[in-house]
Structure formats: structure tokens, C-alpha cells
Amino acid sequence: MMPMLHSTSEKKKFGVLLFASFVLPCLSFVILFLEYGVLNFGDSDFPPYQPDTLFERAFNIAWFAVTVGAGLAWLCFIIYVSVLLFRAIKRRVA
């Protein structure tokens, strides 16, 4: 995998990170929309609360994993952009 990362251009790396940074939050929103809008999970707002089914737990785990992935993608994107900016500034100053 490392040789592939070294052989790709910076524009492709930037594009992939940007794409992942926008697709994962959209996927997270779609999961939440399906969970609460379409499938009506969380409809037991008053006591006695019903326990979550395995299907609801699976949706919650998938949403959590996608949301964490989206956060990490944005973090990597911000770090990569700052590295590119520092490289550009270093080239201008030198």
C-alpha cells in the first residue's frame, strides 16, 4: 500500500481525502434519516421504555462507526491541507 501512496500525485490524495470527508458525513445523515425518519426507531419516548432490538443496535453501531470515520477523514484532510500549506510557504520563503 505504501508504494501506491508514494506513486499517486498530491492532487489525487487531496481529492480522495476531500471526497471521503464529504461522503462519510452524508452517509451518516442517511443512516440517521433511515433510523428515525423511515423506520421509526426511538418511538418509545415515554416510560416504560422498550429495549432496543438487535436491528436497532446494528444501526446504532453502523452510525457510530461511520460518524467516527467521518471525523477521522476530516481530521486527516485538515492535517494534509496544513502540510501542503506549510510546504508551499517553505518553498516561497526559501
BAMAR-698269 format. One record per residue: residue number from 1; residue in one letter; x, y, z of N, C-alpha, C, O in turn. Coordinates in steps of 0.05 Angstrom, whole numbers, plus 5000, padded with zeros to 4 digits. Example, Ala and Ser with C-alpha at 12.3 -4.5 7.8 and 13.67 -1.06 7.14 Angstrom:
<pts>
nr=1&rest=A&nX=5264&nY=4886&nZ=5156&caX=5246&caY=4910&caZ=5156&cX=5264&cY=4934&cZ=5156&oX=5285&oY=4934&oZ=5169;
nr=2&rest=S&nX=5257&nY=4955&nZ=5142&caX=5273&caY=4979&caZ=5143&cX=5258&cY=5001&cZ=5157&oX=5268&oY=5023&oZ=5161;
</pts>
This chain:
<pts>
nr=1&rest=M&nX=5017&nY=4976&nZ=5000&caX=5000&caY=5000&caZ=5000&cX=5017&cY=5025&cZ=5000&oX=5011&oY=5045&oZ=4987;
nr=2&rest=M&nX=5039&nY=5024&nZ=5014&caX=5057&caY=5048&caZ=5015&cX=5068&cY=5055&cZ=4988&oX=5069&oY=5079&oZ=4982;
nr=3&rest=P&nX=5077&nY=5036&nZ=4971&caX=5086&caY=5044&caZ=4944&cX=5064&cY=5058&cZ=4928&oX=5069&oY=5076&oZ=4912;
nr=4&rest=M&nX=5039&nY=5049&nZ=4932&caX=5017&caY=5061&caZ=4918&cX=5013&cY=5090&cZ=4927&oX=5008&oY=5108&oZ=4911;
nr=5&rest=L&nX=5016&nY=5095&nZ=4953&caX=5013&caY=5122&caZ=4964&cX=5035&cY=5140&cZ=4954&oX=5030&oY=5164&oZ=4949;
nr=6&rest=H&nX=5059&nY=5129&nZ=4951&caX=5081&caY=5146&caZ=4942&cX=5080&cY=5151&cZ=4912&oX=5090&oY=5171&oZ=4903;
nr=7&rest=S&nX=5066&nY=5133&nZ=4897&caX=5065&caY=5137&caZ=4868&cX=5042&cY=5155&cZ=4860&oX=5042&oY=5165&oZ=4837;
nr=8&rest=T&nX=5022&nY=5160&nZ=4877&caX=5000&caY=5177&caZ=4869&cX=5007&cY=5206&cZ=4873&oX=5024&oY=5213&oZ=4889;
nr=9&rest=S&nX=4994&nY=5223&nZ=4857&caX=5000&caY=5251&caZ=4858&cX=4987&cY=5264&cZ=4882&oX=4968&oY=5252&oZ=4894;
nr=10&rest=E&nX=4996&nY=5288&nZ=4889&caX=4984&caY=5302&caZ=4912&cX=4955&cY=5310&cZ=4906&oX=4938&oY=5311&oZ=4924;
nr=11&rest=K&nX=4949&nY=5315&nZ=4881&caX=4921&caY=5323&caZ=4873&cX=4902&cY=5299&cZ=4878&oX=4880&oY=5303&oZ=4887;
nr=12&rest=K&nX=4912&nY=5275&nZ=4872&caX=4894&caY=5252&caZ=4876&cX=4891&cY=5247&cZ=4906&oX=4868&oY=5241&oZ=4915;
nr=13&rest=K&nX=4912&nY=5249&nZ=4922&caX=4909&caY=5245&caZ=4951&cX=4890&cY=5266&cZ=4962&oX=4873&oY=5260&oZ=4979;
nr=14&rest=F&nX=4893&nY=5291&nZ=4953&caX=4876&caY=5313&caZ=4963&cX=4847&cY=5307&cZ=4955&oX=4828&oY=5311&oZ=4971;
nr=15&rest=G&nX=4842&nY=5298&nZ=4930&caX=4815&caY=5292&caZ=4921&cX=4803&cY=5269&cZ=4936&oX=4779&oY=5270&oZ=4942;
nr=16&rest=V&nX=4818&nY=5248&nZ=4941&caX=4807&caY=5225&caZ=4956&cX=4799&cY=5233&cZ=4984&oX=4778&oY=5226&oZ=4994;
nr=17&rest=L&nX=4817&nY=5249&nZ=4998&caX=4810&caY=5258&caZ=5025&cX=4786&cY=5276&cZ=5025&oX=4769&oY=5274&oZ=5042;
nr=18&rest=L&nX=4784&nY=5294&nZ=5005&caX=4761&caY=5312&caZ=5003&cX=4736&cY=5296&cZ=4998&oX=4715&oY=5302&oZ=5010;
nr=19&rest=F&nX=4737&nY=5277&nZ=4980&caX=4714&caY=5260&caZ=4974&cX=4705&cY=5245&cZ=4999&oX=4681&oY=5244&oZ=5005;
nr=20&rest=A&nX=4724&nY=5232&nZ=5013&caX=4716&caY=5217&caZ=5037&cX=4705&cY=5236&cZ=5059&oX=4688&oY=5228&oZ=5074;
nr=21&rest=S&nX=4716&nY=5260&nZ=5060&caX=4707&caY=5279&caZ=5080&cX=4678&cY=5288&cZ=5075&oX=4664&oY=5297&oZ=5094;
nr=22&rest=F&nX=4669&nY=5287&nZ=5050&caX=4642&caY=5295&caZ=5044&cX=4622&cY=5271&cZ=5043&oX=4599&oY=5274&oZ=5049;
nr=23&rest=V&nX=4632&nY=5248&nZ=5034&caX=4614&caY=5225&caZ=5031&cX=4607&cY=5213&cZ=5058&oX=4584&oY=5206&oZ=5063;
nr=24&rest=L&nX=4626&nY=5210&nZ=5076&caX=4621&caY=5198&caZ=5102&cX=4600&cY=5213&cZ=5119&oX=4583&oY=5200&oZ=5130;
nr=25&rest=P&nX=4602&nY=5240&nZ=5121&caX=4580&caY=5253&caZ=5136&cX=4553&cY=5251&cZ=5122&oX=4532&oY=5249&oZ=5136;
nr=26&rest=C&nX=4553&nY=5250&nZ=5096&caX=4527&caY=5246&caZ=5082&cX=4516&cY=5218&cZ=5088&oX=4492&oY=5215&oZ=5092;
nr=27&rest=L&nX=4534&nY=5198&nZ=5088&caX=4525&caY=5171&caZ=5095&cX=4515&cY=5170&cZ=5124&oX=4496&oY=5156&oZ=5130;
nr=28&rest=S&nX=4528&nY=5184&nZ=5142&caX=4519&caY=5185&caZ=5169&cX=4491&cY=5198&cZ=5171&oX=4474&oY=5188&oZ=5186;
nr=29&rest=F&nX=4486&nY=5219&nZ=5156&caX=4460&caY=5231&caZ=5156&cX=4439&cY=5212&cZ=5144&oX=4416&oY=5211&oZ=5154;
nr=30&rest=V&nX=4446&nY=5197&nZ=5123&caX=4427&caY=5178&caZ=5111&cX=4420&cY=5157&cZ=5131&oX=4397&oY=5149&oZ=5133;
nr=31&rest=I&nX=4440&nY=5147&nZ=5146&caX=4434&caY=5126&caZ=5167&cX=4415&cY=5137&cZ=5188&oX=4396&oY=5124&oZ=5196;
nr=32&rest=L&nX=4420&nY=5162&nZ=5197&caX=4402&caY=5173&caZ=5217&cX=4374&cY=5178&cZ=5206&oX=4354&oY=5174&oZ=5220;
nr=33&rest=F&nX=4372&nY=5187&nZ=5181&caX=4346&caY=5191&caZ=5169&cX=4331&cY=5165&cZ=5166&oX=4307&oY=5164&oZ=5172;
nr=34&rest=L&nX=4345&nY=5144&nZ=5158&caX=4332&caY=5118&caZ=5156&cX=4323&cY=5108&cZ=5184&oX=4301&oY=5097&oZ=5187;
nr=35&rest=E&nX=4341&nY=5112&nZ=5203&caX=4335&caY=5102&caZ=5230&cX=4311&cY=5116&cZ=5243&oX=4294&oY=5102&oZ=5254;
nr=36&rest=Y&nX=4311&nY=5142&nZ=5242&caX=4290&caY=5157&caZ=5257&cX=4267&cY=5166&cZ=5239&oX=4245&oY=5170&oZ=5249;
nr=37&rest=G&nX=4272&nY=5171&nZ=5213&caX=4252&caY=5181&caZ=5196&cX=4235&cY=5160&cZ=5183&oX=4211&oY=5162&oZ=5182;
nr=38&rest=V&nX=4248&nY=5140&nZ=5172&caX=4234&caY=5119&caZ=5157&cX=4226&cY=5096&cZ=5174&oX=4203&oY=5087&oZ=5173;
nr=39&rest=L&nX=4245&nY=5085&nZ=5189&caX=4240&caY=5061&caZ=5205&cX=4228&cY=5066&cZ=5232&oX=4221&oY=5048&oZ=5247;
nr=40&rest=N&nX=4227&nY=5091&nZ=5240&caX=4214&caY=5100&caZ=5266&cX=4227&cY=5086&cZ=5290&oX=4212&oY=5078&oZ=5308;
nr=41&rest=F&nX=4253&nY=5085&nZ=5291&caX=4266&caY=5076&caZ=5315&cX=4263&cY=5099&cZ=5335&oX=4260&oY=5122&oZ=5327;
nr=42&rest=G&nX=4265&nY=5093&nZ=5360&caX=4263&caY=5114&caZ=5380&cX=4235&cY=5124&cZ=5385&oX=4232&oY=5147&oZ=5394;
nr=43&rest=D&nX=4215&nY=5108&nZ=5378&caX=4188&caY=5117&caZ=5381&cX=4177&cY=5113&cZ=5409&oX=4155&oY=5121&oZ=5416;
nr=44&rest=S&nX=4193&nY=5100&nZ=5426&caX=4185&caY=5096&caZ=5454&cX=4197&cY=5117&cZ=5472&oX=4216&oY=5112&oZ=5487;
nr=45&rest=D&nX=4186&nY=5141&nZ=5470&caX=4197&caY=5164&caZ=5485&cX=4186&cY=5166&cZ=5513&oX=4197&oY=5180&oZ=5530;
nr=46&rest=F&nX=4165&nY=5151&nZ=5519&caX=4153&caY=5152&caZ=5545&cX=4156&cY=5125&cZ=5560&oX=4157&oY=5104&oZ=5547;
nr=47&rest=P&nX=4158&nY=5126&nZ=5587&caX=4161&caY=5101&caZ=5601&cX=4136&cY=5084&cZ=5598&oX=4114&oY=5095&oZ=5594;
nr=48&rest=P&nX=4138&nY=5059&nZ=5599&caX=4162&caY=5042&caZ=5601&cX=4176&cY=5040&cZ=5574&oX=4164&oY=5035&oZ=5553;
nr=49&rest=Y&nX=4202&nY=5045&nZ=5575&caX=4218&caY=5045&caZ=5551&cX=4222&cY=5016&cZ=5541&oX=4227&oY=4998&oZ=5557;
nr=50&rest=Q&nX=4220&nY=5013&nZ=5515&caX=4225&caY=4987&caZ=5503&cX=4254&cY=4984&cZ=5498&oX=4267&oY=5003&oZ=5489;
nr=51&rest=P&nX=4265&nY=4961&nZ=5503&caX=4294&caY=4956&caZ=5497&cX=4298&cY=4956&cZ=5467&oX=4281&oY=4949&oZ=5451;
nr=52&rest=D&nX=4322&nY=4965&nZ=5459&caX=4329&caY=4965&caZ=5431&cX=4331&cY=4936&cZ=5420&oX=4340&oY=4918&oZ=5434;
nr=53&rest=T&nX=4321&nY=4933&nZ=5396&caX=4324&caY=4907&caZ=5383&cX=4352&cY=4905&cZ=5372&oX=4367&oY=4924&oZ=5371;
nr=54&rest=L&nX=4359&nY=4881&nZ=5363&caX=4386&caY=4877&caZ=5351&cX=4389&cY=4893&cZ=5326&oX=4411&oY=4903&oZ=5320;
nr=55&rest=F&nX=4367&nY=4896&nZ=5311&caX=4368&caY=4912&caZ=5286&cX=4374&cY=4942&cZ=5293&oX=4390&oY=4954&oZ=5279;
nr=56&rest=E&nX=4361&nY=4952&nZ=5314&caX=4367&caY=4980&caZ=5322&cX=4395&cY=4983&cZ=5332&oX=4408&oY=5003&oZ=5326;
nr=57&rest=R&nX=4405&nY=4963&nZ=5347&caX=4433&caY=4965&caZ=5356&cX=4452&cY=4964&cZ=5333&oX=4473&oY=4978&oZ=5333;
nr=58&rest=A&nX=4446&nY=4948&nZ=5313&caX=4464&caY=4947&caZ=5289&cX=4464&cY=4973&cZ=5275&oX=4485&oY=4982&oZ=5266;
nr=59&rest=F&nX=4441&nY=4986&nZ=5272&caX=4440&caY=5013&caZ=5260&cX=4456&cY=5033&cZ=5276&oX=4471&oY=5049&oZ=5265;
nr=60&rest=N&nX=4454&nY=5032&nZ=5303&caX=4469&caY=5050&caZ=5320&cX=4499&cY=5045&cZ=5318&oX=4515&oY=5065&oZ=5317;
nr=61&rest=I&nX=4508&nY=5020&nZ=5316&caX=4536&caY=5014&caZ=5313&cX=4546&cY=5024&cZ=5286&oX=4568&oY=5035&oZ=5284;
nr=62&rest=A&nX=4530&nY=5019&nZ=5265&caX=4538&caY=5029&caZ=5238&cX=4540&cY=5059&cZ=5238&oX=4559&oY=5070&oZ=5226;
nr=63&rest=W&nX=4521&nY=5072&nZ=5250&caX=4521&caY=5102&caZ=5250&cX=4546&cY=5112&cZ=5266&oX=4559&oY=5131&oZ=5257;
nr=64&rest=F&nX=4552&nY=5100&nZ=5288&caX=4575&caY=5108&caZ=5304&cX=4600&cY=5104&cZ=5289&oX=4618&oY=5121&oZ=5289;
nr=65&rest=A&nX=4603&nY=5081&nZ=5275&caX=4628&caY=5075&caZ=5260&cX=4631&cY=5095&cZ=5237&oX=4653&oY=5104&oZ=5232;
nr=66&rest=V&nX=4610&nY=5100&nZ=5223&caX=4611&caY=5119&caZ=5201&cX=4617&cY=5147&cZ=5210&oX=4632&oY=5162&oZ=5198;
nr=67&rest=T&nX=4605&nY=5155&nZ=5232&caX=4610&caY=5182&caZ=5243&cX=4639&cY=5185&cZ=5253&oX=4651&oY=5206&oZ=5248;
nr=68&rest=V&nX=4649&nY=5165&nZ=5266&caX=4677&caY=5166&caZ=5275&cX=4696&cY=5167&cZ=5250&oX=4715&oY=5182&oZ=5250;
nr=69&rest=G&nX=4689&nY=5151&nZ=5230&caX=4705&caY=5152&caZ=5205&cX=4704&cY=5179&cZ=5192&oX=4724&oY=5188&oZ=5181;
nr=70&rest=A&nX=4680&nY=5192&nZ=5192&caX=4678&caY=5218&caZ=5181&cX=4695&cY=5238&cZ=5196&oX=4708&oY=5255&oZ=5184;
nr=71&rest=G&nX=4695&nY=5237&nZ=5222&caX=4712&caY=5254&caZ=5238&cX=4741&cY=5250&cZ=5233&oX=4756&oY=5270&oZ=5230;
nr=72&rest=L&nX=4749&nY=5225&nZ=5230&caX=4777&caY=5220&caZ=5224&cX=4785&cY=5229&cZ=5196&oX=4807&oY=5238&oZ=5191;
nr=73&rest=A&nX=4766&nY=5226&nZ=5177&caX=4772&caY=5235&caZ=5150&cX=4775&cY=5265&cZ=5149&oX=4793&oY=5275&oZ=5136;
nr=74&rest=W&nX=4758&nY=5280&nZ=5164&caX=4761&caY=5309&caZ=5165&cX=4787&cY=5317&cZ=5179&oX=4801&oY=5336&oZ=5170;
nr=75&rest=L&nX=4794&nY=5302&nZ=5200&caX=4819&caY=5308&caZ=5214&cX=4843&cY=5304&cZ=5195&oX=4861&oY=5320&oZ=5194;
nr=76&rest=C&nX=4843&nY=5281&nZ=5181&caX=4865&caY=5276&caZ=5162&cX=4866&cY=5297&cZ=5140&oX=4887&oY=5306&oZ=5131;
nr=77&rest=F&nX=4842&nY=5306&nZ=5130&caX=4841&caY=5326&caZ=5109&cX=4852&cY=5352&cZ=5119&oX=4868&oY=5365&oZ=5105;
nr=78&rest=I&nX=4845&nY=5360&nZ=5143&caX=4856&caY=5386&caZ=5154&cX=4886&cY=5384&cZ=5158&oX=4900&oY=5403&oZ=5152;
nr=79&rest=I&nX=4895&nY=5362&nZ=5168&caX=4924&caY=5359&caZ=5172&cX=4939&cY=5359&cZ=5145&oX=4960&oY=5372&oZ=5143;
nr=80&rest=Y&nX=4928&nY=5345&nZ=5125&caX=4940&caY=5344&caZ=5099&cX=4941&cY=5372&cZ=5086&oX=4961&oY=5380&oZ=5074;
nr=81&rest=V&nX=4919&nY=5387&nZ=5089&caX=4919&caY=5414&caZ=5077&cX=4939&cY=5432&cZ=5091&oX=4953&oY=5448&oZ=5079;
nr=82&rest=S&nX=4941&nY=5429&nZ=5118&caX=4961&caY=5446&caZ=5132&cX=4990&cY=5438&cZ=5124&oX=5007&oY=5455&oZ=5122;
nr=83&rest=V&nX=4995&nY=5412&nZ=5119&caX=5021&caY=5404&caZ=5110&cX=5027&cY=5415&cZ=5082&oX=5049&oY=5425&oZ=5077;
nr=84&rest=L&nX=5007&nY=5415&nZ=5065&caX=5011&caY=5426&caZ=5038&cX=5016&cY=5457&cZ=5039&oX=5032&oY=5467&oZ=5025;
nr=85&rest=L&nX=5001&nY=5470&nZ=5057&caX=5006&caY=5499&caZ=5060&cX=5033&cY=5505&cZ=5071&oX=5047&oY=5524&oZ=5062;
nr=86&rest=F&nX=5042&nY=5490&nZ=5091&caX=5069&caY=5494&caZ=5102&cX=5091&cY=5489&cZ=5081&oX=5111&oY=5502&oZ=5080;
nr=87&rest=R&nX=5086&nY=5468&nZ=5064&caX=5106&caY=5463&caZ=5043&cX=5107&cY=5486&cZ=5023&oX=5128&oY=5494&oZ=5015;
nr=88&rest=A&nX=5083&nY=5497&nZ=5016&caX=5082&caY=5519&caZ=4997&cX=5096&cY=5544&cZ=5010&oX=5110&oY=5558&oZ=4996;
nr=89&rest=I&nX=5090&nY=5549&nZ=5035&caX=5103&caY=5572&caZ=5048&cX=5133&cY=5568&cZ=5050&oX=5148&oY=5587&oZ=5046;
nr=90&rest=K&nX=5142&nY=5544&nZ=5056&caX=5170&caY=5538&caZ=5058&cX=5184&cY=5542&cZ=5031&oX=5207&oY=5552&oZ=5030;
nr=91&rest=R&nX=5171&nY=5535&nZ=5009&caX=5182&caY=5539&caZ=4982&cX=5184&cY=5569&cZ=4975&oX=5203&oY=5578&oZ=4963;
nr=92&rest=R&nX=5164&nY=5584&nZ=4983&caX=5164&caY=5613&caZ=4977&cX=5185&cY=5627&cZ=4993&oX=5198&oY=5646&oZ=4983;
nr=93&rest=V&nX=5189&nY=5619&nZ=5018&caX=5208&caY=5633&caZ=5035&cX=5237&cY=5626&cZ=5026&oX=5255&oY=5643&oZ=5027;
nr=94&rest=A&nX=5241&nY=5602&nZ=5018&caX=5268&caY=5593&caZ=5012&cX=5279&cY=5604&cZ=4986&oX=5301&oY=5598&oZ=4978;
</pts>
